[in-house]
Amino acid sequence: MAAKIYSGIKNISVPKLSFIDIPKYEKEVEQYIERLRTISKAQSKDDCVGEIIRFPVADGHAEYMVFSMKPLQLIHIATWDKWQSESAELLTVKRVKEMVQLNKKLEKIFS
């Protein structure tokens, strides 16, 4: 079954990009992602919930947070360039699990 993509969670605003104060924006993005993660994990105990998956796009990447595995629901992380992936909605639960496991392995290697 295909993934359902959401643009966010009600009452949690996406930070507004400001080139005047990039460090402040970076901090706001981190806080935004943590709030999404906290809400996501509160509604499910699945290990993949709250994890971010990425798709290469142009000069950056599109980011999505796993909100639910059954049914598969993702939240588009519309920060920085707000890139979106044309294939995100085609993901399956199996593929999301693979992507999350790969990200964890890469984090271990490069941390």
N, C-alpha and C positions, 0 to 999 in steps of 0.2 A: 504494500500500500504506500502511496506517495505521501510525502511530508506536507504538513500545513504550515505556512509561513505567516508569522505575525509581525507587525511593525513595532511592537513594544507592549508594555503593560500599562494599563490605565493608571493615571496619577503619577507616573514616573516619566519625567521629561528627559528627552535626549539633550545632552549639553550642546549649546550653540558654539560653533567653531569661531574662535577669535585668534587672529594672527597677531594681535597686539600683545597677548600674554599666553604664549604656548604652554609654559609650565603649568599655569592655572588650568588651562583646558585639559591637559594630560591628566591632572589630578581629578578633575570633574569626570572624565571618561572612566578612570579607574573606579571611582565611587559609583558611577552609574552601573558599570558591569557588576560590581559587588552587590548592589541592590537587586539587580536582576537575578544574580546567582542565588542570593538568599531566598528570594521568593520562589524561585524554581525548585530549589532543594527542599523547601518547606512542604511542597505538594507531592514530592516523590522521593523515594529512597534509592532509585536506580543510580548506579555509579556514573552513568553518562550524563545525567541531568545536571545542568549548571556548567557543563564543559562547552568550550568554544571550538567550533570547526571553521576552517578557512578554505577559501577557494581563490587561486591566483586570478587577478583581473588587472589588465593594463599595467599600471606602475605600482600596484598595491595588491590588496586582497579584500574579498567580501567576507564578512564575519557573521556567524550565526551562533546563538547559544541554544543548546538543547534544553527545551522546556519540559518535554514529555516524550517518553519512548512508546507508550501505548495509550492513545494513538500518537504517532510521531508528529511532534510539534516543535518548530524552531522559531526563535525570535531573531529578526534581523537587527544587527548591531549597526545602526545608521550613524556612525561617527566618522570623523575625518572626511574622506572623499565619498562616503556613503555608497561604496560599490555594492552591487548586488550580483548574484550568480544566476545565470539562466538555468542551471541544472540543480539548484538546491531543492526545489520542490519535487525532483525525481528521486531523491534519496530514499533508501529503505532503512529499516532498523538495523539490519545486518551491516550495511555500509557505514552508517553512523558509528556503530560500535568499532568497526575497523579504523575509521578516521580518528576516533578518540584514543584508541590504543596506540596508533602510530604517533599522534601528537605527544602522548606521555613518554614514549620511547625516545623521541627526538629531544624533548625537554631534558631527560636524564643525560643524554649524550652531550648537549650543548650548555648545560648548567654548571 
